[in-house]
Amino acid sequence: MTGIRNPEEIMKRYPFELSGGQQQRIVLAIALACRPSLLIADEPTTALDVTVQRQILDRLKRIAEETHTSVLLVSHDLGVVAALAKRILVMKDGEIIETGTAEEIFHEAKEQYTRELVEAARKHGSRSQDKRRISETILFQAEHLSFQYTKFHFLKKKSTEAVQDVSFFLRKGESYGLVGESGSGKTTLARMMTGIIEPSAGQILYLKERWKSLQKGRSKAQCQKIQMVFQNCAQALDPKRTIGEALLEPLEIRGGMQDTWKTEAVEMLFKVGLEPGILEKYPGELSGGQRQRIGIARALMLKPELLVLDEPVSALDVTVQEQILQLLERLQREQELTYFFISHDLNVVRRICDRIGVLYNGRLVESGDAEQLYREPWHPYTKELMLSTLTADPKKMRRRRNVPGLTSGGGTGSVEENGCPYADRCGYVMECCKKERPELYRFEDREVACFLYSEQHSGKRSKEYRMASQI
């Protein structure tokens, strides 16, 4: 009923051995075991990537229809609400301020707060009009990066490649977005960039200078150049230290004139839209949006040139998300920052990024201009991500159907170990996909790892030939 494959095998595993989607299905199965008349789903898809999110919502809808179970969905994601809900209650400060059908709330809202929520959600799906000057200078370059986890189980050595042969570059002043499913290697790649872990293979270049990891001797001056904003600032900030202590810690590590440190901290608070009085407070006394602003302020204390943002708005409601995105755009414009933006929300990435890279199973399968990639995806997996993206419009969500040729199980025949990792999900799979992995084919400013774009499949091409989507 909940779509769990191999249930006998799954029952033998511990929770930490399951993916986010599997864990959510298990919780759903437990809730349904008592055959309830009412199922309360409290943020059931918040931490999940778009493909798993859509699968869980489709499963919830199917269960409700088949078992005649009522579902009370609690969510701050209006795309999720639009996909599932027939009637909506809007709450503010503990009170219900508006109620109506999905169409009434999304298209004919009466309350100003409701209209602001809907407007903020729709902004995520449109490109920012923020104008910035992007230099042609290559600030950061990753060349053939790989990372291998090694585990020992009863004296047996088992290796897992979290990132495999990934190459990309960042121009000074641009925003580069990295999207992909949970477990695809996004955060591992970010940790290699910041020097927290050493790549198993490949190298990192910063302004053409090769940089080592922290373990291998990356200097303090180099560490200042790249800083990171974490997904969950509630966990990233020490609950026993005041906000002032958290902001001053990077300066203590850097060293220098202590007389100016507090002034620098106050100035930074103003830059991120917070008052100086917050310095004496503890993280637990702040809202989620305030903590995220502190996380950004702390990362900027050392005046970095490159900011790595790991899911910086995924845990926030839609209005606070919009405020944080506007803040990031303003800071980038004022301080000429370069962003490496990690997210599983394609609407957010499209909103803020100039170029996008798509990571699947540790490999970069497509990259290119954000707007072009969004309008015309070339890789089947990118197209699947786009089709799984939820929009804050119940009419559009009802019209949306699964497109034939995607996630169809890869046709007949098994996929070999050296085959394309996406072959078992791809509706465009060919025999060559099952036996070998495609290389990354380059076309002007677009890259794609798919045999559909190889000369063996599409034939010899002239110099004037312009490649277009083959799916």
Secondary structure by P-SEA (a helix, b strand, c coil): cccccaaaaaaacccccccaaaaaaaaaaaaacccccccccccccccccaaaaaaaaaaaaaaaaaaccccccccccaaaaaacccbbbbbccccccccccccccccccccaaaaaaaaaaaaaaccccbbbbbbccccbbbcbbbbbbbbbcccbbbbbbccccccccccccbbbbbbbcccccaaaaaaaaaccccccccccccccbbbbcccccccaaaaaabbbbcccccccccccccaaaaaaaaaaaacccccaaaaaaaaaaaaacccccccccccccccaaaaaaaaaaaaacccccbbbbccccccccaaaaaaaaaaaaaaaaaabbbbbcccccaaaaaacccbbbbbccccccccccaaaaaaccccaaaaaaaaacccccaaaaaacccccccccccccccccccccccccccccccccccccccccccccccccccccccccccccccccccccccc
